[in-house]
Structure formats: structure tokens, C-alpha cells
Amino acid sequence: MSIPTKLQPTQGPIPFNEEEGWPVPEPQEEAVEKHTPGGQEHDQSQHGAWAQGTSGGQLSERTQAQGGLTIDPITGEIPDRGIPVAFKEFEQIHTSASPRHFRDFIRANMDQFKKGHKFGAWFDTETNLLYLDVVEVFDGDDYAAAFDLAAERGLAEGQEAIFDLANFEEIRMTPSDIADYRARLAPT
């Protein structure tokens, strides 16, 4: 499987919009007119998620280009360490990376994100399917132990793969791939 060499996260947190949900939908022509009182134009590039490059369409593009994405939809933080593992009960699988899929999924699962779980998106190049997930990120001082817990949860949840954000590597949930990856980590 071909995975991009390095995730290019947006600098700083991505804002959550309480009224419209997250990510903020891409602005439309009417939205520009709505924000131009008296017909005076002003710079729309200073507004929220659109300015950050994190609208539904941009998240979709990033996921396709990078192979995946993990983000805290409440704070906008993009973790650079840990092993995200999806909860099967929330998983959605799509044949396209429509921006609407991202927006609708995040809105539908906001109660899970408010509990501290993260949003995960993964484009499986072996099947050409897009997975949208509610994930738990396993991390800690003992990274090998965190990996062990993540692999155990991944197997229990019937996941195809898990991903190590610190080393930017996908680990398929096969006994040999898990053992090979675990052997490369420091012992617990």
C-alpha cells in the first residue's frame, strides 16, 4: 500500500463552529453577499475554517492526497503522535470522498467527539474505499505498550489496519504485520 511520506497538517487548531457544526461548510455566493453590508466588500479569507483550509471539501482533498486524517473536531488539534483505532459501531464506508460525507459524519457523531474521541478518515488504496470513523488515540510514555493496546483494540473492533502517527506508518491487522511492527518498537 502506498502511503504519503509526511502528513502536512494545518498550523494551529481548526475552529469548531457551534452554530453550523464542524467543518464549516464552504462559503457560497449568497454568504459573501450576506457579509457585505451596504455592498462594501471585505476580505472573506479571514473567516474561520474556510480561511484555515479546513472546509469539508478541503478535508476530503487532504484525506485523498495523504491517505488519511486524524483530528479533534472540538479543538481542531491534529495529533502527531499515537495510534488511532476506530470504533466499529460508528464506522461509515463510502465509495467517494464527498465533502458532504465528512460534514454529515462529524455532525452525527458530535456527542462522541465531545467525550474526547477524535475523527478519523482513511482512504484504503487496496479497496478504493473511504472509511470515516470515531477513533481513540492510544499514546503514552511507553509507546510500545500503547501500540500493544491499540493492536488489541484494533483486532477486537475488526479493523483492517491501524496507523502510527509518530512514525507515519500503517499496520495491517494481520498477526505477522502486528508482530513485525511490534518488534521494531522498544520493549515494554
C-alpha positions as CSV (number, residue, x, y, z in Angstrom):
1,M,0.0,0.0,0.0
2,S,1.3,3.4,-0.9
3,I,1.1,5.9,1.9
4,P,2.2,9.5,1.5
5,T,5.6,10.2,3.2
6,K,4.5,13.0,5.5
7,L,1.2,14.5,6.7
8,Q,1.1,18.2,6.2
9,P,-1.3,19.4,9.0
10,T,-2.7,22.9,9.1
11,Q,-0.8,25.1,11.5
12,G,-2.7,25.6,14.8
13,P,-6.2,24.4,15.8
14,I,-9.1,24.3,13.4
15,P,-12.0,26.2,14.9
16,F,-15.3,24.5,15.8
17,N,-18.4,26.4,14.8
18,E,-21.2,25.7,17.3
19,E,-24.0,27.0,15.1
20,E,-23.0,25.2,11.9
21,G,-21.1,22.2,13.2
22,W,-17.6,21.2,12.0
23,P,-16.2,21.6,9.5
24,V,-17.7,24.8,8.5
25,P,-19.3,24.4,5.0
26,E,-17.5,26.1,2.1
27,P,-18.9,29.6,1.5
28,Q,-21.4,30.2,-1.3
29,E,-22.1,33.3,-3.3
30,E,-25.0,34.2,-1.0
31,A,-22.7,34.0,2.0
32,V,-20.4,36.6,0.5
33,E,-23.3,38.9,-0.1
34,K,-24.7,38.3,3.4
35,H,-21.3,39.5,4.8
36,T,-21.1,42.7,2.6
37,P,-23.3,45.2,4.4
38,G,-24.1,48.2,2.3
39,G,-22.5,46.5,-0.7
40,Q,-19.0,47.1,0.6
41,E,-16.7,44.1,0.0
42,H,-14.4,42.8,2.7
43,D,-11.8,40.0,2.8
44,Q,-13.6,36.7,3.2
45,S,-10.2,35.0,3.7
46,Q,-10.2,35.9,7.4
47,H,-13.3,33.8,8.3
48,G,-13.0,30.6,10.3
49,A,-12.4,27.1,8.8
50,W,-12.5,28.5,5.2
51,A,-9.5,30.7,6.0
52,Q,-7.7,27.7,7.6
53,G,-8.2,25.5,4.6
54,T,-10.3,23.0,6.6
55,S,-13.8,23.0,5.0
56,G,-15.5,19.7,4.1
57,G,-14.1,19.8,0.6
58,Q,-10.6,20.6,1.8
59,L,-10.6,17.8,4.3
60,S,-11.8,15.5,1.6
61,E,-8.9,16.5,-0.6
62,R,-6.4,16.2,2.2
63,T,-7.6,12.7,3.0
64,Q,-7.3,11.6,-0.6
65,A,-3.9,13.2,-1.0
66,Q,-2.4,12.0,2.3
67,G,-4.2,8.7,2.7
68,G,-5.9,9.7,5.9
69,L,-6.5,12.2,8.6
70,T,-7.0,12.3,12.4
71,I,-8.3,15.4,14.1
72,D,-10.0,16.5,17.3
73,P,-13.2,18.2,15.9
74,I,-13.7,20.2,19.1
75,T,-10.3,21.8,19.4
76,G,-9.1,21.4,15.8
77,E,-5.8,19.8,17.0
78,I,-4.2,17.3,14.7
79,P,-2.2,14.7,16.8
80,D,1.3,14.0,15.6
81,R,1.8,11.0,17.9
82,G,-0.3,8.0,19.0
83,I,-2.1,5.1,17.3
84,P,-5.8,5.9,16.4
85,V,-8.1,2.9,16.5
86,A,-11.7,3.1,15.2
87,F,-14.8,2.0,17.0
88,K,-16.6,-0.3,14.5
89,E,-20.1,0.8,15.6
90,F,-19.6,4.3,14.2
91,E,-17.7,3.3,11.1
92,Q,-19.0,4.5,7.7
93,I,-17.6,3.3,4.4
94,H,-18.0,5.3,1.2
95,T,-17.0,4.8,-2.4
96,S,-16.4,8.5,-2.8
97,A,-14.8,11.3,-0.7
98,S,-17.7,13.7,-0.9
99,P,-17.3,16.7,1.4
100,R,-20.9,16.1,2.5
101,H,-19.8,12.7,3.9
102,F,-17.3,14.4,6.1
103,R,-19.6,17.1,7.3
104,D,-22.6,14.8,8.0
105,F,-20.5,12.2,9.8
106,I,-18.9,14.8,12.1
107,R,-22.3,16.3,12.9
108,A,-23.9,12.9,13.5
109,N,-21.2,11.9,16.0
110,M,-20.5,15.1,17.8
111,D,-21.6,13.6,21.1
112,Q,-18.7,11.1,20.8
113,F,-16.2,13.9,20.0
114,K,-17.4,15.9,23.0
115,K,-16.4,12.8,25.1
116,G,-12.8,13.2,23.9
117,H,-12.8,10.8,20.9
118,K,-11.3,12.0,17.6
119,F,-12.4,12.0,14.0
120,G,-10.5,9.7,11.6
121,A,-10.7,9.4,7.9
122,W,-8.8,6.7,5.9
123,F,-8.6,6.1,2.2
124,D,-7.9,2.4,1.7
125,T,-6.0,2.2,-1.6
126,E,-6.3,-1.6,-1.7
127,T,-10.1,-1.4,-2.0
128,N,-10.6,2.3,-3.1
129,L,-13.0,2.8,-0.1
130,L,-13.1,5.8,2.2
131,Y,-13.6,5.0,5.9
132,L,-14.9,7.7,8.3
133,D,-14.5,6.8,12.0
134,V,-14.8,7.8,15.6
135,V,-11.4,6.9,17.0
136,E,-9.5,6.6,20.2
137,V,-5.8,7.6,20.1
138,F,-3.6,5.3,22.1
139,D,-0.4,7.1,23.4
140,G,1.8,7.3,26.4
141,D,5.4,7.3,27.7
142,D,5.7,3.6,26.9
143,Y,4.9,3.8,23.2
144,A,5.3,0.0,22.7
145,A,2.7,-0.6,25.4
146,A,0.4,1.9,23.7
147,F,0.9,0.0,20.5
148,D,0.0,-3.3,22.2
149,L,-3.2,-1.8,23.5
150,A,-4.0,-0.3,20.1
151,A,-3.4,-3.5,18.3
152,E,-5.5,-5.4,20.8
153,R,-8.4,-2.9,20.3
154,G,-8.0,-3.0,16.5
155,L,-8.3,-6.7,16.5
156,A,-11.3,-6.6,18.8
157,E,-13.0,-4.0,16.7
158,G,-12.4,-5.9,13.5
159,Q,-10.3,-3.2,11.9
160,E,-8.4,-3.6,8.6
161,A,-5.5,-1.5,9.9
162,I,-4.3,0.9,12.5
163,F,-1.9,3.8,12.0
164,D,1.1,5.0,13.9
165,L,1.0,8.8,13.7
166,A,4.5,9.3,15.2
167,N,6.2,7.1,12.6
168,F,3.6,7.7,9.9
169,E,3.1,4.0,9.2
170,E,0.0,1.9,8.6
171,I,-0.1,-1.5,10.3
172,R,-2.5,-4.1,8.8
173,M,-4.3,-6.2,11.4
174,T,-2.6,-9.5,10.5
175,P,-0.7,-11.4,13.1
176,S,2.6,-11.1,11.1
177,D,2.2,-7.4,10.5
178,I,1.5,-6.7,14.1
179,A,4.4,-8.9,15.3
180,D,6.8,-7.3,12.8
181,Y,5.8,-3.8,13.8
182,R,5.9,-4.6,17.5
183,A,9.4,-6.0,17.1
184,R,10.6,-2.6,15.8
185,L,9.4,-0.7,18.8
186,A,11.3,-0.5,22.1
187,P,10.4,-3.3,24.5
188,T,7.9,-2.5,27.3
